[in-house]
């Protein structure tokens, strides 16, 4: 047997004290309970045994691996930031360890120590977690301590902060709806975001009697697209769009939050390609795309009037204000 440790080394045999020589071994994962300050912590521990005599043997690096396993559980149960989360901050803001320490007002080597396993105090742990989750926290410290960084380091983090600001901010009605959607628990791609916005416009027309945004909707080959929003998030490609979480009560009022949540419940459960197929079965897209091949580039407008007229007819037949009605309508499109 060959075992690989965290350091990357491989061992086929190790010293067995009982056998007095190098022996092959096997590894078992066992549950261990360790008590710290009167509290028990249960974690997985890897233990190696001699194949010849069955006695426990020591494999270089395995004890460090077990300590890391315990450390993870200890931090998780006490709500301390994990080492991997600190690494995420470094990657997210393209900042080195020492500049990050300086920017947050820590000692110069503090982040290095945390990455080596030192447990942060509660205040620093909470601050680091906030900086990871919300770019605005890092922006605050950037403005406060930017004179402590070199021009090169300053430019790198400034570029990242401007990027996160651009994908998180909302200056128009449709951007508010997009940011609210991206704050949901659903996995949203640019493809699915476009279709959900389309259904939000449709349901807003029918259920609230409102045109929620005036942005041009186009009949692309992959379904309805709001170009402004597509361009804003195209950096994510076909992957999930990930933004920092915001207080959603500040983005939309309760009436409009309820509408979006209703649409998400029924449509965000599908991936972008299924949503595309649904819209391809509806007359607003079909009429606007008429004359184009399915795989042909098309930028014809899907008018707000066509969306309103079509979904008013759908509503009169299926009652879109009911879960049962929405499900029946989706089934009627013949995509599933």
Secondary structure, DSSP 8 states (H G I E B T S, - for coil): --EE-TTS-EES-EEETTTTEEE-EEEEEEEEEEEETTEEEEEEEEEEEETTT--EE--TTHHHHHHHHHHHHHHHHTT---HHHHHHHHHHHT--HHHHHHHTT--TTHHHHHHTT----HHHHHHHHHHHH-HHHHHHHHHHHGGGS-HHHHHHHHHHHHHHHHHH---SHHHHHHHHHHTSSS--BHHHHHHHHHHHHHHIIIIIS-------EEEETTEEEEHHHHHHHGGGTTSB-------GGGTS-HHHHHHHHHHHHHHTTS-HHHHHHHHHTSHHHHHHHTTS-TTS----EE-HHHHHHHHHHHHHHH-TTSHHHHHHHHHHTT--
